[in-house]
Structure formats: structure tokens, C-alpha cells
Amino acid sequence: MPLGAPVASYPAPKGGIFSYKGGAPGCGVPGGGLRVRAMALAVSLTSLAASVAFSVAVTRKLSLVDVGLLNVFTAAVSLGAIPSSITSFASPRLTAKYGSAELGVLLTGLLLSAAGAAISAAYLLGLSSKLAGPYFTAMLALATLSALASSLSAATTGSLVALDRPKMLYTVLITSVVKLASIYYIFESAWSLTSVLVASFAVSAAGLAYSAAAVSPYLSRSMGFRRPFREFVSGSWVPLLGYASNNLRSLDTMFIAAVGGLVDNAMWQVMYMIGKLYGFIGNLISVSYGELLSGEGDSRAYYDLLMVLFAATSISLPAIFFEPYIVEFLRPRDPYLVPELAVPIALWAAGNLLGAFSQYVSAVMQGLDRVDMRGEIGARTYLGSMVLRAHSAELLMTILYLALLYPLMMAAERLSAQPYAIYGAVLAGMFASAASTAYRIRGLRGASRILGIRELPVDYALPTAVAAAALYALRAPLLEAMAPTASAIRGVLELAAVFAASAAVYAAAAAASPRMRRLIIAVARRTLSALRRWVGGSPAMPRPSIASSARPPLS
């Protein structure tokens, strides 16, 4: 996902948080930068609530066998999204380049969506002998339609990333609302697997419908069809290295099922459902990338990184230290999963922090390097660019992950680590993510300056360590005073209490850093101001000043 200066001359960050002028503490927020970030956080919270509620609907009530079938369905949709990875890459870049949503780009995205739907269908047909039963026809039809809808929305949403980021966030909000509403449909359908599959398609279709309507005012035919199609195709090999190979990692379900069995596959699906919470950070990364792609926001890279890490850590800390509440809530009929998944979830949640950092670095690399904004894109345009480096890192991760899966599963079995298939998958992911992150950082010119590497120990690592120590001390007394329950209502309250307590402890620890304290206060004020305007029409609160005198300009 990148934009126009050559690699050697990309603009280096010049300011503190959301602008830093002449060393004076002040905050001019270009393009409403802080407002859209506060909006991204608010939308992300809504999306988080919807994901949690939907995850409960599909993991708390379904049998383990149905959860395993749902995992196969998810893998089919993921494989069908491989062609859409080209669209996700090309749509925002070409939109930023042309300054409009070209019909040629959208039509090319439609062709790739059809190819993705065919891949999903072929995957399930290949498993038809093992999936034969009452659900196969529904899985085949709905996986194909879901892949088609999600792939098409990649084109429309990609245009909004470059042209209208608030409407891009509204697309996320619409899908969250539909996801919440679909829970009632699942309930009325007696928590059947078919209703979950239908709801999954409805969520994708709703996002597509809104994003298509939102992008329509920006539609243009000024570039025709041939040039967008040529540029689309010429650069397609780059995202195939990255985003497409990322989708191939969904093949891990086949390894887990073959080595550990369907029950292990179902446990992996439980972890996958918890992992949806990390979608919380995707909107922040999209906003940062969209601004960089449009030639804005380079001075905010470090502070956006802090926001991404803070959001991801706010999910990982309760997952690590209060895993019994989460697993008991998701699978009340399988209490034996609590001790079996304790260590794997802790390792996996820690690895997700590294993954969040790596994905943000990838977005920065691709946003700063605008090598494809000068002239028509050819097959050699991206050679030697940070864009190619970012996607090559994704390919490296996929190769290492799939290559390490079986050996590490066997190693875990020899060490008597149970469930060994899950341990192998988690460790393979951590090693592969570490290697790809290191490869990206080495390719980001001025990484220390842009990402504030020297400041991260004080602004992030130390507060996180303090919060982790405090939550570790709180774990035993809290589990004793408030035991995990199989009750749905009480379970929701327990989860809310656990996540709120973890967030409060982490925010208190983070506030010890002057930069983090200013950032937290500024975002909180902006969010409360927006809520006051939406609810009561009251005047906006004064724009906070959050440039930190403790951190010199990154120039």
C-alpha cells in the first residue's frame, strides 16, 4: 500500500505529535488528524464489542464439531481473498494517484473477486468427501458469496482509504451494527451452524453495500479501462508476495487437523475468535497509511505507533493474565480447555504484539515510498522499493510459518506439551513474525528516527512491564474473589470488569511517560468532545495541545 517519492528521498518526519512548529508546544492537527483518530478509536470499540458478541454466538453455543466446520469455512473464505489482496494493494494507491475512484479500477477488482469466489468453491469441493453432510451445500454457497462480497469491498473501501477516511470508518461501523443485529437472527435460528454462515455473509454484504454507496460520488471514467487495468496487472505481483501469501497461512488449519485432530482444530478456532479482538488496531493503521499515501501525516508516525501498541497491548494483557474468564465464557461446556490453553494463549497474545508492530511498520514503509506515483506503473516499478521489501517480509513470514509448523508440532509432542499441535502453531507464528519484523526494520530507511526506536523503551516497554507486573499480582486474588462462570450474563460482566481493570492499570502505568500521558489525555478529550456533540449538540471542547517538549522533532 504505497505513494510517490523515490525510496531515497521519502520525506522524513519533521514534527512532534500531530505537528510541532519551531519547537513551540502547540498542536495544529493537519486534516483533522486527531479527530479522525479519535473516531477510529470509537469505531474500533464498537467493532470490538460486535466481534466479542458475535464470537460468543459462534463459540459458546456451537458444538466443537460445528466450530471445526466453521474453521474450514473461514479458511475457504480466506483463500478466496487471495486475489482481493491485489485489489487491497492497488485500489488505494491508484485512487491516490488518479485523485478519483476510477471505474477501471473497480471493474478490475470485480474480475479478481470472481476469481476469488472460484478459489473458495474449489477448496471446499476438494474437501467434499470429508465434509459430506447437511452443511456442505450451505458452506459451499455461502463461502463463495462471502469471498465475492469481501473481495469486492476491498476495491470500494480501498478507494475510501485514499479519498475519505471518515467514510471508510463508517463502513466498519455499518458492518459492526449488522454483526450485532445478526446475533438475534442466530438466536432465533436456535444457534445453528447454517445461521452463523448466513450471518457471516450478511456482514460482508453490508460492508460492500455501504462502501459502494460512499465511493459513488468520487467515481470517474477519465482514465478509461485499459490504463487502470494495465497498472493494476503490472503491479499485481507485489501484493501476491505479501497479502496473498498471508492468506495462505490459513492452511495451518489443515496441519492442525491432520496432526492434532478436529478437537485441536476447534481449539485453534477458539483462539482465532479471541484474535478477532486485535482487529481493534486495523482502523488506526488504515488511517495512518491513508494519510501517508496522500502525502500527509509523516510527522505523526511515532505517535500513531504508540496508539497502535497501546491498543494491541490493552487486548493482550487481559488475554495473558485473565485467560480463564475468556475461555470459560467462550466454551462453558468445555472447562478442560482452560488449563490446556493457558500457556498457548499467553504466548500467542504476546506474539500478537509483535505482529501489530510489524504490520504498522509495513504500512509506514508503503505509505512513505511513493515510487509508483510518477508515470505509468510497469512490472519493474517496485524493484528496490520499500513497498517490495514490506511485501517480501510477508512472504518470508508465510514460508517460515508453514515450514516450521510440522517440525515444531513434533518437537512439542516430544516435550509432552499438550496440545502439541497448538503449541507448534503458536511457536511457528512467533518465530516467523520475529524474522519478518527484523527484515522490515532493516529495510525502513531512518527507522530509528521515524519510529522513535530509542524512545520506545521509556514510552512503551517500561509502562507495559509495570502493568504486567501489577496484573500478575492481581491475577490470583481476582480469580479467587470472582471465579469464572458458565453463566452468560455474569460472564459478560466478568469480562467487562477484567478488561476495564486491565485497561485502567495499563493507562495508569503508561501515563508515567509524558508523551503517552499527553496522547491519552488528548485522545480522551477529543473523543468526549465528539460524543457530546453527537448526543447533545454541545459545543466542541478546546483542541488540546499535545506536542511534547520532552521529545524533540523527528527531523
PyMOL commands that set and color helices and strands:
alter all, ss='L'
color gray80, all
select helices_A, chain A and resi 7-9+30-59+64-80+82-98+103-126+128-131+136-163+165-188+193-218+226-234+237-260+262-293+298-321+323-330+337-368+371-373+386-414+420-443+447-450+456-481+488-510+514-536
alter helices_A, ss='H'
color red, helices_A
select strands_A, chain A and resi 101-102+219-220
alter strands_A, ss='S'
color yellow, strands_A
deselect
rebuild
show_as cartoon
